[in-house]
Amino acid sequence: MADSKRFLKQGGSLVALAFVFIAISYLAHQYKYELMNIIRTGGIVGPVGFVMFTAVFVIFIIPLDIAFLVPIGVVVWGPILTALMSIIGWTLGAGIAFTLARQFGISFIEKLIGLERIHSVEQRVQKRNLFGLVILLRMFVSVDIVSYALGLFSTMPMGQYLLATILGVTPFGFYFAYAGALPFWYQILAIVAAIILATVVLVKYGVQREP
């Protein structure tokens, strides 16, 4: 019963984030030129800020990187640059989260974000073939909780973890960047397909993101 409630809650969160993504994308396209004029006038500050905010959202487990930043980035810089900046931000945030967990341990992470969700992931993630599993999970699961869990409870080397993260988030980044560039109804179809795929992986591996 508890697992069913948690799954429904997390499924509802995915649907809510999907609607936010579509709504922000719609508004961003409506005000495309205003956003371009505001953000591009800052020069390099815009892309650097995008990457930094993406990393911060990962570190503090704030689910606004895809729902908020990606749709805006697409209308300002296009899908390719937005995807690349997202990949850099996710990898940077994942590396920082992994390092914080590895260097400062459970007590620090408990104060920073709590441990309940991390223990839930740790209990479900197999200890063998972590490289392949990280790549798979990175395509469908946010980089935050898994980063802390593996930093705390695995012996996976940092370099191997970052490589697996990059390989995993790259198709994910380009998928959502190009989804943000699609017409409205195609965006809905693309997001529905992503939710279905994510649900299949989450059910199979029992690794789920909680808001």
FENJO-V962483 format. One line per field, one symbol per residue. ss: DSSP state (2 for helix, 1 for strand, 0 for the rest). psi: psi as a letter, one per 20 degrees, with the letter a starting at -180 (. if undefined). Layout:
ss=???
psi=???
//
This chain:
ss=0222222222222222222222222222220222222222000222222222222222200000222222222222202222222222222222222222222222222222000222222222000002222222222200222222222220000222222222222222222222220002222222222222222222222000000
psi=gghgggghghghgggghghgggghgghhhhkghggghghhiicihggghggggggghggjloligghggghghghgirhghggghgggggggggggggggghhiaggghghgirighghgghhhpqiqlhghhggghhhiqqifghggghhgjrjpqgghghghgghgighgghghghhiiqqghhggggggggggggggggggikoqpq.
//
